[in-house]
Amino acid sequence: MDSINSRIAAELGVRPQQVAATVALLDEGSTVPFIARYRKEVTGSLDDTQLRLLEERLRYMRELDDRRASILASIEEQGKLTPELKREIDLADTKTRLEDLYLPYKQKRRTKGQIALEAGLGELADAIFADPELNPESEAARFVDAEKGFADTKAVLEGAKYILMERFAEDANLLAKLRDFLTHNATLSARVVPGKENEGAKFSDYFEHDEPLKSAPSHRALAIFRGRNEGVLSVSLKVGDEAPGTMHPGEVMIGERFGISNRGRAADKWLGEVVRWTWKVKLYTHLETDLLGELRDKAEDDAIGVFARNMHDLLLAAPAGPRATLGLDPGLRTGCKVAVVDATGKLLDTATVYPHAPRNDWDGTLAVLAKLCAKHAVDLIAIGNGTASRESDRLAADLIKQVPGLKLTKVMVSEAGASVYSASELAAKEFPDLDVSIRGAVSIARRLQDPLAELVKIEPKAIGVGQYQHDVSQLKLARSLDAVVEDCVNAVGVDVNTASVALLARISGLNTTLAQNIVAYRDANGAFKARNELKKVPRLGDKTFEQAAGFLRVMNGSNPLDASAVHPETYPLVKRIATDTGRDIRSLIGDSAFLKRLDPKQFTDESFGLVTVSDILQELEKPGRDPRPEFKTAEFQEGVEKLSDLTPGMVLEGVVTNVTNFGAFVDIGVHQDGLVHISALSEKFVKDPYEVVKAGDIVKVKVMEVDIPRKRVGLSMRMSDTPGEKADGMRGGSNNRSGQARGERKPSKPDTKPAPANNAMAALFANAKNLRK
């Protein structure tokens, strides 16, 4: 365990003691949010990002050690475990290295080399390898034995060749060297499968594609792998020109490793053939499979990371707050579904209206909506951004003009995942008698009030803010997104008296069963009046209370601290601070000027260190503070409602819906998100789009290119860009737009002046078109 802690500490750049303390907390059942918030003294203030990485690496290294123990036991059982081999196995720091070392001892099906060894040809193979002056044919004649399956010298030499091939191919140090060489020098090569040109047109950018393996970005790698999976592309690794008659670098490295070279000796040609066959038959395919697998794993990790970041930003988007809201789920033939919810999200009223074609009951709809807004004192109108959204946005604008006294505000809201929630078991339990389509309107209204509280009801993958999400490991994706949701919910905290089961289930230490028990207790006994009352909930024990209490808020309860993030275990400290300063706890809370004058050091003791005291004083300044930003809305331009309304050069306001490795997608109100390529995000060089924008940001963009037939919009956040100018590369050594999609190599020197980011959207959208699939 100490070695694991030391390795993780080195990777994270922290002290082994910090890792050891964190591992102990994790092993005893503490969650990452709890450790990050309430055990800073123990971990040395590791944050949630460090803790998540530590947790992931701990899982990997424990799996590695389990496999190491299994391999050592297997080799020892075979009687082949030497001190040197054990030392190498003990030092192996990756699963790949471990499996390479185990390869010669791994139980496998009977091979040609094993058959030859059983026939006694090992002596011949060893002799020729040790002394290349020997004549292979003459030596082989002594081993001809038809009964053993080796009827002539050709068969005998073939058997001896396979013995050496298998020996060479199972050399762990050679495998490591070859793997490292290919990683840094191989070319990822994709070609169209003959006859699949038309069927696989969407992969046309990769019909003849080559780029360095080491620099292939995740979105291109995943696109290529998808093309291979669909039978459109063949994928391989290449090194050098591989021209006929030339010696492959892999063969050279094998020869060097075993001291084989052509010096005109009798066995040199035969040994050279062994080397060639070792590379072509045994090692090339094996290493190619491994390295393509590693590329896929890395691309998956990158894609999952993109999804997780977008999910984090979406969940922590600014809430409109507890205000009566009318949710409008736009539609044409089937009408617009309407739901009104109160400040707490409780459903008050519903309706179905038909303002658009074919009924066009505009005035009748306005009358219905005005009546609902007046009846329920509506403040906000949440409009789903799907079909007929801009027409419905115009409808809301007319309503606002018609009833100025109500002071209504309209906001366009993403519908992503609303239909999934509407048809879910959770929605059916909440609204058993409500039509599925009306449930969607309720969800749209609620997600404006509090995006986090509503989006936790939807499976994270259904929200669609990732890239190639169906091409990655669903287990890894789910684990990552679950961690993001857990971190976001606990960062904000929840009101235990209003939170849904779905929201409570994401609180540190809780699960669905405990969340249901909390709601059932609340329904039976009324609102919780204090945090301690949670201990009366069935199956909620002391450990669970410890993990969850700090994140559960009891508003207007008997103890004012219950509405804050101060953990009950530190209530005695707060009481002491109040006593020592001659203040009442209620008067102390929120008195920022007074609290800032206090010296945290004077309140530390054996139980509570400086970090804990400082955190508590900050929390008392703004108890239960929400980390989310201030609520703002984007204003879509009037008259710009569909692609045909766009013209190059237009400057519009929009909302970032998705950030990928190659740019950001922005909703500008035309039912088709536009793409701001990474090169067009800023006047400065941008390595990572996330440095500039995140999901939910309101940004100003310029329309650079509109392709109506293919429903593509090219945008720029650089107001100096001019539509129609050809992009000739991007600063900082990045590729131009076409190159970013086609895998052209980077220029050797950075461009000295910025290039307009508006050229040829086709290649980029070829990568992006399946982004949310």
Order of alpha helices (4+ residues) and beta strands (2+ residues): alpha-alpha-alpha-alpha-alpha-alpha-alpha-alpha-alpha-alpha-alpha-alpha-beta-beta-alpha-beta-alpha-alpha-alpha-beta-beta-beta-alpha-beta-alpha-beta-alpha-alpha-alpha-alpha-alpha-beta-alpha-alpha-alpha-beta-alpha-alpha-alpha-alpha-beta-beta-beta-beta-beta-alpha-alpha
